[in-house]
Amino acid sequence: MTSESDTALIAGQLAELTNEVAELTKQLNRLLERAKDAEARADVQQERIDLAARELGEVSARLQAAANALRESI
């Protein structure tokens, strides 16, 4: 092999590697976006769970107060 053919071979390999890195970067960015979306959905779900838990606590307290009042009236 000549120096020119070595240089051409290496240039071709570098170009291929550059393209592969660019494609991997795109894939990684897509994965990161999906992860961000999933995290945002999980945050919303957690907020809903927390709200439901608070509301359930309030309902439970009201039911307990009503049960206590009913016991006292009997």
For each residue, the residues with C-beta under 8 A, 3 or more apart:
1: 5 6 9
2: 5 6
3: 6 7
4: 7 8
5: 1 2 8 9
6: 1 2 3 9 10
7: 3 4 10 11
8: 4 5 11 12
9: 1 5 6 12 13
10: 6 7 13 14
11: 7 8 14 15
12: 8 9 15 16
13: 9 10 16 17
14: 10 11 17 18
15: 11 12 18 19
16: 12 13 19 20
17: 13 14 20 21
18: 14 15 21 22
19: 15 16 22 23
20: 16 17 23 24
21: 17 18 24 25
22: 18 19 25 26
23: 19 20 26 27
24: 20 21 27 28
25: 21 22 28 29
26: 22 23 29 30
27: 23 24 30 31
28: 24 25 31 32
29: 25 26 32 33
30: 26 27 33 34
31: 27 28 34 35
32: 28 29 35 36
33: 29 30 36 37
34: 30 31 37 38
35: 31 32 38 39
36: 32 33 39 40
37: 33 34 40 41
38: 34 35 41 42
39: 35 36 42 43
40: 36 37 43 44
41: 37 38 44 45
42: 38 39 45 46
43: 39 40 46 47
44: 40 41 47 48
45: 41 42 48 49
46: 42 43 49 50
47: 43 44 50 51
48: 44 45 51 52
49: 45 46 52 53
50: 46 47 53 54
51: 47 48 54 55
52: 48 49 55 56
53: 49 50 56 57
54: 50 51 57 58
55: 51 52 58 59
56: 52 53 59 60
57: 53 54 60 61
58: 54 55 61 62
59: 55 56 62 63
60: 56 57 63 64
61: 57 58 64 65
62: 58 59 65 66
63: 59 60 66 67
64: 60 61 67 68
65: 61 62 68 69
66: 62 63 69 70
67: 63 64 70 71
68: 64 65 71 72
69: 65 66 72 73
70: 66 67 73 74
71: 67 68 74
72: 68 69
73: 69 70
74: 70 71
